[in-house]
Amino acid sequence: MARYHSIKEVNAMSEVEQLEKRVQGLSPGELAAFRAWFIEFDARVWDEQIEADLKGGKLDGLIAEGLAEYKAGKAREL
């Protein structure tokens, strides 16, 4: 079954492909600097998503489950 892409998806794919080509053309030093920047960027985005999920209540069920297991003695020290 063929999948049709929206104009937005095609443009995004083109941007990603352009980025891939640019990254492939980096020198080893530039690649190392980019990698370090991207790791920090990705961690920050992840932290922001977790914080938003926490504030939005998306983690409430998991928190309750963890607390219940702890109170039932099913937890252990790390």
KACOR-V366910 format. One record per residue. SS is DSSP state (H for helix, E for strand, L for the rest). PSI is psi in whole degrees, 0 to 359 (none if undefined). NEAR is the number of other ideal C-beta (glycine too) atoms within 10 Angstrom. Layout:
<<SS & PSI & NEAR> <SS & PSI & NEAR>>
//
This chain:
<<L & 125 & 2> <L & 142 & 3> <L & 127 & 5> <L & 136 & 6> <L & 141 & 10> <L & 164 & 8> <H & 319 & 7> <H & 317 & 8> <H & 319 & 11> <H & 316 & 11> <H & 319 & 11> <H & 318 & 12> <H & 320 & 11> <H & 320 & 10> <H & 316 & 10> <H & 316 & 10> <H & 321 & 10> <H & 318 & 10> <H & 317 & 10> <H & 314 & 10> <H & 319 & 9> <H & 317 & 11> <H & 319 & 13> <H & 335 & 8> <L & 0 & 9> <L & 148 & 13> <L & 164 & 8> <H & 320 & 7> <H & 317 & 8> <H & 321 & 12> <H & 318 & 13> <H & 317 & 11> <H & 318 & 12> <H & 315 & 14> <H & 314 & 12> <H & 316 & 10> <H & 315 & 10> <H & 321 & 11> <H & 315 & 10> <H & 316 & 10> <H & 312 & 11> <H & 319 & 10> <H & 319 & 10> <H & 317 & 10> <H & 317 & 10> <H & 313 & 10> <H & 318 & 10> <H & 322 & 10> <H & 317 & 11> <H & 316 & 12> <H & 316 & 10> <H & 318 & 10> <H & 320 & 13> <H & 312 & 12> <H & 327 & 9> <L & 359 & 9> <L & 5 & 9> <L & 341 & 12> <L & 2 & 13> <H & 318 & 11> <H & 317 & 9> <H & 321 & 10> <H & 314 & 11> <H & 318 & 10> <H & 316 & 10> <H & 317 & 13> <H & 320 & 11> <H & 317 & 10> <H & 321 & 11> <H & 312 & 11> <H & 331 & 9> <L & 3 & 8> <L & 17 & 7> <L & 7 & 9> <L & 160 & 11> <L & 157 & 6> <L & 143 & 3> <L & none & 3>>
//
